[in-house]
């Protein structure tokens, strides 16, 4: 037993050792490659041509398929323009792997550290990603990549990434001037060179907006409340459970409950008793669809834990929200360096009302106030103007930027 204890490595130490190992393997790879090229050069009398058969002009890297709503439109536009692009994913069931493109290639890199190890030796002109932590953790800058560009995957503060998450990108595609200010302040505090910044908008929100415009106005219906919690111990269904559902039923409004997909996998002990206690009726619907558009479209107000869906709902669908207390300790995030309240939390009480232990019994009164008080509409308009630049044109803006950047690297 003592020997087993001595051999045990905690997860944090294991991750650190793996990061060191990846760094050593990368250094070894480049050393052996450079040595081979020198030997080849000397034997050829200096007449060696560098082979770039593995080099690609554009690459997209994603660690999760949940960012398909960002990258699929970009892949579609790159293929439409005949641009050679490799889409690289760390998830083997990523739907984009099944897409048939003419000039866009899709590739599964392997999961976790396998994906990062391959990215560390990538040969490309421009790499686009929404994954933070470049050159901080396992994902290192490749010597054979000329330019790394980061694109946002949610509205809000870019300073709410973990510390140093975007420090080593060459450029950032943002959606609001306040984000640019945050970046410049962080660069000044850390003595970093200024990154290239461009306001291009939010592809995933543009996609929702386009879908909404296509669907047109919702048909006349009774007031409908959407309860769409996240999952985990602090989520609404875990925290309030039957009390929340009872309070909503008592309003007399139609209720759509959309549990987080992970709840059906990891929280069956919590969820199954609720499903049994509250069977579906014409006033109560349990929504299990993979796509959340219909639930967002058919409802009039959203109740959710603090998450990105709050901004998707309020800014795209222009509807009010009720949110649970946002417990956010910024001690490990970039915003700690800035020493000021995050934009996200400054704007929350302008677009909706916080749900607490004290006011849950008055949820009908809160719903009615959110639906009728014009100040929430004004708050949504203000938030939209501050965090969603270039509405409707983010994909073309992104692709234009990538193509022009790649050309400039060869000028």
N, C-alpha and C positions, 0 to 999 in steps of 0.2 A: 504493500500500500504506500509506504514511504517513497519507494522508487517511482510509483505512478504520480504521486504528488510533485516530486522533483521534476518530472518530465512534463507536467502541465504548463501550458502557455495560455494566458488569458487572451480573449479576443482582441483587445486593444493592442497588446504587444505583438500578437500574431499579425495583425494588419500592418503594423509598423515594419516588422521584419519582412513581410511580403513586399512592401513598398521599396525597401532597401534592395531586396532581391531583384525586383523589376528594374531598378536603376542600374544595378551591376550587370544584369543581362543585356540591357540596352547599351551600356558602355562597352561591354565585351563585343557585342554585335558590330558596333561602329569601328572598334579597333581592328577586328578581324577583316572587316570589309575594306578599310583603308589600307591595311597591310597587303591584302590581296591585290588591290588596285596598284599599289606601288611596285609590287613584284611584277605584275603584268605589264606595267608601264616600262620597267627597266628591260624586260625581255623583248619588248616590241620596238625598242629603240625610240620610245616616246610617241609612237603612233597608235594611240589607243583612243577609241571613241566611247564616250560614256553612254551606256544603254539606259534609256528611260522607259522601257517597256512596261514597268510597273507604276510609273508616274501617272497621276490623274490630275486634270485641271481643277476639278471641283469634287469635294467630298462633304457629306453630311454625316455626323455621328450622333446617335441617340442611345441613351442607356435604358429607354423605356418606350414601349409602344403607345403609352398614353399621350405622347406628343405627336401622334399622327395628324391631329387637327392643325398642327403647325407645318409639319414637313411634307405631308401629301400634296397640299396646294403648291408648295414650292417645287417639289419634284415634277408635278404636272406641268408647271409653267416652264421649267428648264427643259423638259422633254419637248414641249410645244415649240420652243425656240431652237431645238436641235443641239443643246449644250450637253457635253459629255460629263456625267455626274455619277458618282458612286454613293449610294445610300447605305450606311453601315449601322447595323443595329445589334444590341446586346440581348435581344429577346427572340427566341426561335419561332414564336408564334406571332410575330409582328405582321399584321395584315399587309403591310407594304411589300413584304417578300413575295406576295402572290400577284402583285401588279405587273402588267406587261407593258413595258416602255420600249421605245426605239433607241433612245440615246442615254437613258438612265438605267444603271445597273443596281440591283439590290443585293446585299450580302449580309449573312448572319456571321458575326465575328466570334461567337461564343459568349458565355455568360460571365458577368463579373470581371474578375481580374484577367481572364483570357482576352476579353475585348480590349481592355486597356493596354495589355501587352502588345497587341497587334497595332493599336492606334499609335503607340510609342515609336513604331518603326514605319509609319505611313509615309508615302511619297506623294505629295500633292501641292498644288499652288495655293488653294484656298479651302479651308475647312470651316464649315458652319455647324454650330452646336448650341443647344440650350442647357448643356450640362455644366454646372459650375465646378470649380476646383482644379482647373487646368494648371499643371505644374506645381500643385500643392500636395495632392495625394498620389494615388497610383497612376493617374493619367499625366504623362509627361509630354512636354513639347517635343515633337520629332524634329531632328536636325534637317529633315528633308521636306518639311512643310514651311511654306513661305509666309503664310498669313492665317491667323485664327480669328474668327468672328463669332461673337456670342449674340444670340437672339432671345428675347424674353419669352416666357411661357405663361405669364400672368400679368394682369394689371397691378400696379402698386410699386412699392419701393424696391429699387435694385439693391439697396443696402440691407435688405432682409435675407440675403444669402449668408451662409456661414462665412466667417472671416476669411478674407483673401480669395473669395470664390471667383471674382472676375479680374483679379489683378494682372494676370499674365496673358490675357487675350490682347490681340492687337487692335481690335475694334469692337464696338458695341452697337447693336441695333436696338434703339430704345423707343419709348412711346410717349414720353412727357419731358418737358424742360426741367422739372424738379428732379428727375432721375439724373440728368446731365449734371446738375449742380451737386448732387450727392457723389457722383463719380469724381468730379473735379476736387471736391473737398477731401475725399479719401486719398486721391493721388498726392495732394499737397501734404497731408499728414504723414504719408509713407514715403515721400520723396521719390515717387514713381513718375516716369515720363507720361505725358498726356496721351491717352488712347484716342483713336479716331472714333467719333460718335456721330451717329446719324439717326434722326427721328423717322422711323419707317412705320410705326404703328404696331398692331397686334393681329397676326394672321388668324389665330383661333377665334377671336371675337369678330373679325371681318367675316369669317365663315359662318358663324352663327347669325350674323346680321343678314347675310345673303340668303340664308335658309328662311329667315323670318320674313324678309321682303317677298320671297317666292310664295310663302304660305299665305300672305295677306292677313288682314285683320281677323282675329278669332271670331267665331260666330257667337251670337248672344247666348249667355249662359248664366247660371246662378253663381254667386260669389264662391270662388274656389280657393282653398288654402293648400299650398304644397308644403309638406313637412319632409325635408330632404337632409337628414343628418349625415355627418361623417361616421366613422366607426372608431372604436376604442373606448377606454374606460370613462372618458370625460364627454362622450357624445351625448346628444339629447336623449336618445332612447335608453342609453345606459343610466343616465343621470336622473331622468324624470319618468321614463317608462309610461305606465298606465296613467299617471297623473297628467302627463302631457296630452295623451290621446283623449282622456275623459274631458279635459278642458276644451279641446278642439271640437269634440262632438257636441258639447254643450252650447257652442256658438250657433248651431243650426246650419252652419255653412257646409258645403261639400268639401270633403277632405281627401287629398291624395297623399299617401305615405310612400315615400321612395327611400327605403333603406340603402345604405352604401352596399355595393356588390360584395365587398369583403365581409360584411356582417353575415351573409348567408353561408360563408365558409368558416369564419373564425368565431362568430358569436351566436351560434345556433341555440345555446342554452338560454340566452337572453331573448332572441327573436322568436323562436317557435312558440313559446307561451303567449306572446303578444298576438301572433298570427291566429292562434286558436281562440284567444279571448275576444278578438275583434274581427270576426269574419266580414268579408266584403258585403256591402249593401249598395243601394243606389246613391248613398251619401258618403260611403267610405270605400276607397280604392287602394289596394296595395300594388304599386307599380314596380315590376321587375324587369322592364325592358332594358336592353343594353344601352340604347340611346336615350338621353334624358330630354331631348328636344320637345316631345309631345307634352310631357309634364310641365316643363317651363312655359310652353306656349299656351296651354289650357288653363293655367292657374292665374290668380290675380295678385297673390302675395306669397312670398317665400319665408319659411321659418327654417333656419339652418344653423349649424355650428359655424364658427368663424372659419371661412375657407374661400378659395378663389371663386366658387360658384356664386357667392354674394355679388361680386362685381359683374360677372357674366350676366346674371339675372337683372340687376338694377340698371346697368348701363346699356346692354343690348336690348332687353325686352322693356326697359323703361318702367319697371314696376318696383314697389317698395319691398323692403326686407325687414325681418326681425331676426336678430342674431344673438347667440349666447355670448357670455363674457369671453373676451379674447385674452386668455392668459399667455402673455408673451414675455419671456425673459430674454432680453437681447444680449446677454452676456457672451454668447458665442457667435454673434452675428456682426456684420460690418456696421450696422446702425449704432452699436455701442460706441464706436469711435467718434461718431458725429455729435453725441451728447444732446440730442433733441428728440422730440416726439416724432415718430414715423408718420409720413403722409397718410398711410393706410388708416391709422387710428385717429388722425385728425378728421378724416372725412366720414368715418363710420356713422357718427351720430347725426350727420347731415343727410344721410340716405336711408336711415332706418332707426329702429328702437332696439335697445338691448333687452333680452329676456333674462330675468333673474329669479331667484327663489321667492322673492317678495312679490313679484308682479305676475307670476305664471297663472294665478287664479283669475286675473283680470285680462286674460289674453284676448277676449272678444273686444274689449274696450281699446286695447292696443292695436288690434287689426283694423278696427274702424277708423282710428285716428290716422294710421299710416295710409289708409286708402283715400282719405278725404283732406288731409292737411297738405296744402300746396307747398309748404317749405321743403318737404321731402322730394318733390318734383324739381324744385330749384336746386336742391343739393345734388341730385343726380346729374342735372345739366352741368353744374360746376365741376363735379368729379370727372365727367366725361370729357369736358374741355381740357382738363389738366392732365389726364392720363391716357388719352386715346387719340394720338395724332394720326393724320393721314387716313382717316376712316374710309374703308372700302378699297384702299390701294396699297395695303401693306405687302401683299405677295409680289405684285409687279415692282414695287419699290425695292424689295429685298433682292429679287433676281437682277434688276438693273444694277444695284450696288455690287453684287457678286461678279457680274460680267465686267463691269468697268474696273473693279479692283484687280481682277485677274489680268486684264489687258495692261494695266499700269505696272504690274509686276514684271512684265516683259518689255516694257517701253525702253 
